[in-house]
Amino acid sequence: MRKTYKKNDLISFENKIGDLYINNKLPFLFHFSGGNEEQLIDVFRDIKDGDYVISNHRSHYHALLHGIPPNELEDRILNGRSMFIYDRQRNFFSSSIIGGTPAIAAGIAWALKKKCSNKKVWCFVGDATEDNGHLFEAIRYVDGWDLPCTFVIENNNRSVEATNQERWGKTGDYQWGSRSVIKYYYKITYPHARKPGVLDLSKAIKKTDEEYFPPLKIIDYPKFEEFDSLDISYKDAINQSMTKLGEEGAIFIGYNVAKGDAMGTLKNVPPAQKIETPVAENLMSGLAIGMSFEGFLPVLFFERHDFLLVAMDAIGNHIDKIERISHGEYKVPVIIRAVTADAGPFYSGPTHSQDFTNMLRELVSFPVLDPVTGSDVLKSFKGAKESGRPALIVERKSRY
Ligand SMILES: Cc1ncc(C[n+]2csc(CCOP(=O)(O)OP(=O)(O)O)c2C)c(N)n1
């Protein structure tokens, strides 16, 4: 059972963190909660143990109210993790990237619905997340598919220091008209962290990046020598790998996946394992992340590298970082299929035929594989599946 908190308990915790800061004990960027105690206590009355709580850069109150013990939370804050609070056991997840969480929340909710679970997802966002389209995509998706997810917009009329009106002109505070959205209003107790005089970490002793967030071990796939002698074409190997992944229960996500079978490669996959998504690449990638948290094996399909750029937050900040930033608590075994129309009759002009393989290798730490032969293709997909970690596999039209 979670401990219940009164307004003053929450304030006392935050005051204690304030004292740590004044004594130069906080090594890293942090944001105080404050001013919304009553509203949050009220919302948390409907949140059950086992529900997912998804928070953001300002997560201390959410974490306490969802049952993370104060001493554990304090320890994490002291170790530079104020903006990155996770608890796998309690289904607590956060991202300090504005707009990064709504699609992930929708993906978790999709998985919970598929499993007929009675758990729900509660995604807390500030009014700055209302500034970007990622929230819109997720709300529309959650509403359309009746997913068990509520977005709680915590409107303090500030993004860092700028008011809604200063950001948006007279449209200011936006009204959603969605059954999945709750919005409450509050006045912040503390200024935003970056205001001069509020955050001066120059005196604090700092550890290295690696000490705060130990890097993940490099993945070496087994050699799979059994595939070496096979005489199989590149395209047949892709079809065969998809059929095998389908038999193993993978879920294929993207557009032209159910309609068109991802250029014919998913013909042997049962329809229930193909999710036709809107043309919203960040949303579909977030869906894959969220589903993976609930044990699904998502295979994300991008029919051209050019379109990957729209999903860069999900790929570079989330699929790639979640395991490391959560100290291994959350894993993201998402396989990304990235087709490039690099030559021949498929060439379709400068924004439809780019090859970002090298750029992707710079961006992410997980394997970016570029198989050359049919047997390489089989090895790549098998290795990716067995690794339990993310992988991106390039598919070249020139090798089809
Ligand atoms: C994509 C992205 N852009 C910019 C930032 C920098 N940033 C950190 S907090 C913040 C404002 C957040 O405001 P809001 O979501 O309303 O939450 P509040 O801090 O008011 O609780 C910004 C712009 C970020 N973290 N992510």
The ligand as a Gaussian input file, in Angstrom:
#p B3LYP/6-31G(d) Opt

LIG

1 1
 C       12.147000      19.261000     -26.054000
 C       12.596000      20.157000     -24.937000
 N       12.766000      21.473000     -25.185000
 C       13.183000      22.309000     -24.212000
 C       13.446000      21.825000     -22.950000
 C       13.964000      22.758000     -21.854000
 N       12.946000      22.923000     -20.802000
 C       13.068000      22.294000     -19.620000
 S       11.776000      22.600000     -18.631000
 C       11.060000      23.595000     -19.763000
 C        9.743000      24.278000     -19.483000
 C        8.764000      23.327000     -18.968000
 O        7.545000      23.953000     -18.702000
 P        6.286000      23.094000     -18.333000
 O        6.232000      21.870000     -19.166000
 O        5.119000      23.996000     -18.381000
 O        6.586000      22.581000     -16.868000
 P        6.929000      23.396000     -15.559000
 O        8.426000      23.532000     -15.532000
 O        6.227000      24.700000     -15.657000
 O        6.435000      22.532000     -14.444000
 C       11.816000      23.677000     -20.909000
 C       11.438000      24.473000     -22.105000
 C       13.270000      20.436000     -22.734000
 N       13.516000      19.886000     -21.551000
 N       12.823000      19.634000     -23.731000

